[in-house]
Amino acid sequence: MFKGLGAMGDMAKMMKAAKEMQEKMGELQEELKSIVVTGEAGAGLVQARATAKGELTGLSIDPSILQASEKEVVEDLILAAIKDTQEKAKFREQEEQKRLLRELGLPENMDLPV
């Protein structure tokens, strides 16, 4: 289609590739909203769930630790579970981006706008 156009043909290919990458990134961003990761603290006594985009979606606390005298411990476990979930969400997002870059034939360590 762009045969004989030289640099114009190359530019058209580059624009097409950029548009494809932009569409794939949009799809990935939507997909990350549906991927759920779970973090925990206290050997699973407190669990937090979030999307791979980092949006907290749930919290589960084992009733055995819900005692007034353990309030500070429970609060610390909740924070630890949320932080664990956030780290897992970020890792999962990075892994999904690397997968997309591989599929597009690009280097995995390329920085993409999120």
C-alpha positions, -999 to 999 in steps of 0.1 A, spaced: 0 0 0 28 24 9 54 9 -15 76 34 -31 68 62 -6 101 58 13 101 77 45 64 84 42 57 46 42 79 41 72 61 69 90 27 54 82 39 20 96 52 37 127 19 56 132 0 23 127 22 6 153 18 35 177 -20 33 173 -20 -4 179 1 -1 210 -22 27 223 -52 4 218 -35 -25 235 -26 -3 264 -62 8 268 -73 -29 267 -47 -37 293 -58 -9 316 -94 -23 315 -81 -58 321 -61 -47 351 -94 -34 367 -108 -70 367 -76 -88 379 -79 -93 417 -49 -98 440 -50 -107 476 -25 -97 503 -24 -108 539 -9 -103 573 -8 -123 605 -6 -156 586 -38 -149 569 -58 -135 599 -63 -103 579 -66 -104 541 -71 -75 517 -82 -77 481 -75 -51 453 -75 -49 416 -42 -50 398 -47 -12 394 -44 -10 432 -81 -2 440 -89 -18 473 -120 -40 469 -123 -60 501 -111 -68 536 -114 -99 556 -106 -101 593 -107 -134 613 -131 -128 642 -107 -145 666 -85 -113 667 -114 -89 673 -108 -81 709 -107 -47 724 -74 -54 741 -59 -62 706 -71 -31 688 -36 -18 679 -25 -52 667 -56 -55 645 -50 -20 631 -14 -29 623 -24 -62 607 -50 -43 585 -23 -19 573 1 -46 567 -24 -66 546 -33 -35 526 4 -28 519 10 -64 509 -20 -62 485 -8 -29 470 27 -44 464 12 -75 447 -11 -53 426 19 -32 414 39 -64 406 9 -79 387 5 -47 367 42 -47 358 40 -83 348 10 -77 326 27 -47 309 58 -69 302 35 -95 287 20 -68 264 54 -55 254 65 -90 245 34 -95 224 41 -62 206 77 -73 200 91 -45 222 117 -46 250 101 -57 283 119 -29 302 104 -1 281 86 25 302 50 28 292 26 56 304 1 42 328 
